[in-house]
């Protein structure tokens, strides 16, 4: 399926925003307009609104750390905990954050890396983390609000292979990504516990150790 490209994070943020509008695109459905964004996002401690804000924060943070090639945390570009924008504006901000990261990746020199707690990430690592944050948290939100979400399978596949090289093979890339993030179980593979992790440094530096915790989460 190849490596992640800047187009993948644009596709991920558009798909996520479209699903949260209820239509899969730029229009809102009545069902989506009637939703309560103060609802808890599935089994997270955050509301749906706070979860969406977190996704925007994360993608912008990745863009900043790659753009600055920082070896330390560059700090937050925005603080979604304090944002009171209308949800339609937040969904547009999510889409724009994907475009910004895509353009940073395109402008980055070969071998550029930036800070992340899990390791100094390269451009594909930042793209993968951004796709992961966007898609998985959109799942948390849409599941809580009763909205359908079926993200691009090819983007899910590339994200899993880049961040979770230890993930078990499975026919459905979306379910494989959700398993890797401790959201669901797979046949023969219990749901991961809260200490699951990913590999965002270049894959040729991976030591072969899975970043998983198989303690059940309910």
C-alpha positions in Angstrom: 0.0 0.0 0.0 3.0 2.3 0.1 3.9 5.1 2.6 1.7 7.7 3.9 1.6 10.9 1.9 0.4 14.5 2.7 -2.8 13.7 0.8 -3.6 11.0 3.4 -4.0 13.5 6.3 -6.1 15.7 4.2 -8.3 12.7 3.3 -8.5 11.7 7.0 -9.5 15.1 8.4 -12.1 15.5 5.6 -13.6 12.1 6.2 -13.7 12.6 10.0 -15.3 16.1 9.6 -17.8 14.8 7.1 -18.8 11.9 9.3 -19.3 14.2 12.3 -21.6 16.4 10.1 -23.6 13.3 9.4 -23.4 13.5 5.6 -19.9 12.3 4.9 -19.2 15.7 3.2 -19.6 19.4 3.7 -23.3 19.4 4.4 -25.0 18.8 7.8 -27.8 16.3 8.3 -30.6 17.1 10.7 -29.5 14.1 12.9 -26.1 15.6 13.3 -27.5 19.1 14.0 -29.6 17.7 16.8 -26.7 15.9 18.5 -25.5 16.9 22.0 -21.8 17.5 21.9 -21.6 17.5 25.7 -22.2 13.8 25.5 -19.3 11.7 26.7 -17.2 10.4 23.8 -17.7 6.6 24.0 -15.6 5.4 27.0 -13.3 8.4 27.2 -13.4 10.9 30.0 -13.9 13.7 27.5 -17.1 15.1 25.9 -17.4 14.8 22.2 -16.6 18.5 21.9 -13.5 18.2 24.0 -12.4 15.1 21.9 -12.8 17.0 18.7 -10.7 19.9 20.1 -8.0 17.5 21.2 -7.7 16.2 17.6 -7.3 19.7 16.2 -4.7 20.5 18.9 -2.8 17.2 18.2 -2.5 17.7 14.4 -1.4 21.3 14.8 1.2 20.2 17.5 2.6 17.7 15.1 2.9 20.3 12.3 4.7 22.6 14.7 7.2 20.1 16.0 8.0 19.0 12.4 8.2 22.5 11.1 10.6 23.6 13.8 12.5 20.2 13.9 12.4 20.7 17.6 14.2 18.2 19.9 11.9 19.3 22.8 8.2 19.9 23.2 7.5 23.1 21.3 4.3 23.8 23.4 0.7 24.0 22.3 -0.3 26.1 19.3 -3.8 26.4 20.7 -5.6 25.1 23.8 -8.8 23.3 22.9 -9.8 23.2 26.6 -10.5 26.9 26.4 -12.1 27.0 22.9 -15.7 28.0 22.7 -16.1 28.1 18.9 -19.3 26.6 17.4 -18.9 23.0 16.4 -19.2 23.8 12.6 -16.1 26.0 13.0 -14.3 23.3 14.9 -14.9 20.8 12.1 -13.6 23.3 9.6 -10.5 23.8 11.8 -9.9 20.1 11.9 -9.9 20.0 8.1 -7.6 23.1 8.0 -5.2 21.5 10.5 -4.8 18.5 8.1 -3.9 20.8 5.2 -1.4 22.7 7.4 0.4 19.5 8.4 0.4 18.3 4.7 2.0 21.5 3.6 4.6 21.3 6.4 5.5 17.7 5.3 5.8 18.8 1.7 8.2 21.6 2.6 10.3 19.5 5.0 13.8 18.5 3.9 14.5 14.8 3.6 15.3 13.2 7.0 13.6 16.0 9.0 12.5 15.0 12.4 10.7 16.5 15.4 9.9 15.9 19.0 7.3 13.4 20.3 7.3 11.7 23.7 7.3 8.3 22.0 10.4 9.1 20.0 11.8 11.6 17.5 9.3 11.3 14.6 10.0 11.7 10.9 7.5 13.1 8.4 5.7 9.8 7.9 5.6 9.3 11.6 3.8 12.7 12.1 1.4 12.0 9.2 0.6 8.6 10.8 0.0 10.0 14.3 -2.2 12.7 12.8 -4.2 10.2 10.8 -4.5 8.0 13.9 -5.6 10.8 16.2 -8.1 12.1 13.7 -9.7 8.8 12.7 -9.8 7.1 16.0 -11.2 10.1 17.9 -13.7 10.6 15.2 -14.8 7.0 15.9 -15.1 7.9 19.6 -17.3 10.9 18.7 -19.5 9.4 16.0 -20.1 6.2 18.0 -21.3 8.3 21.0 -23.5 10.5 18.8 -25.0 7.6 16.7 -23.4 8.7 13.4 -21.9 6.4 10.8 -18.2 6.5 10.1 -16.3 4.5 7.5 -12.9 6.1 6.9 -10.7 5.4 3.8 -9.4 1.8 4.1 -6.1 2.6 2.4 -5.4 5.4 4.8 -6.2 3.1 7.7 -3.9 0.4 6.3 -1.0 2.8 5.8 -1.4 4.3 9.3 -1.4 0.8 11.0 1.6 -0.3 9.1 3.6 2.8 10.0 2.7 3.2 13.7 1.8 -0.4 14.7 4.1 -2.8 12.8 3.3 -5.5 15.4 -0.5 -5.4 14.7 -2.0 -8.8 13.8 -3.1 -9.3 10.2 -6.8 -8.7 9.7 -9.0 -8.3 6.6 -10.5 -5.0 7.7 -7.8 -2.2 8.0 -10.2 0.1 10.0 -10.9 -2.6 12.6 -7.1 -3.3 12.7 -6.5 0.4 13.5 -9.2 0.4 16.2 -7.6 -2.7 17.8 -4.2 -1.1 17.7 -5.7 1.9 19.7 -7.3 -0.3 22.3 -10.9 0.4 21.0 -12.0 -3.1 20.1 -10.9 -6.7 20.1 -10.2 -8.9 17.1 -10.7 -12.6 16.7 -8.0 -14.3 18.8 -6.7 -10.9 20.0 -8.2 -9.3 23.1 -8.8 -5.6 23.4 -5.6 -3.9 24.5 -5.3 -2.1 27.8 -4.7 1.6 28.3 -0.9 1.3 28.0 -0.9 0.6 24.3 1.6 2.7 22.3 2.9 3.3 18.8 6.2 3.7 16.9 6.6 7.1 15.4 10.4 7.2 14.9 11.6 5.8 11.6 10.6 2.2 11.2 14.2 1.1 10.5 14.9 2.0 14.1 12.2 -0.2 15.6 13.6 -2.8 18.0 10.9 -5.4 17.2 9.2 -5.0 20.6 5.4 -4.5 20.5 4.1 -1.5 22.4 1.0 -3.2 23.8 -0.6 -4.0 27.1 -3.1 -6.8 26.9 -4.9 -6.0 30.2 -8.6 -5.9 29.3 -10.4 -2.5 29.3 -14.2 -2.4 29.9 
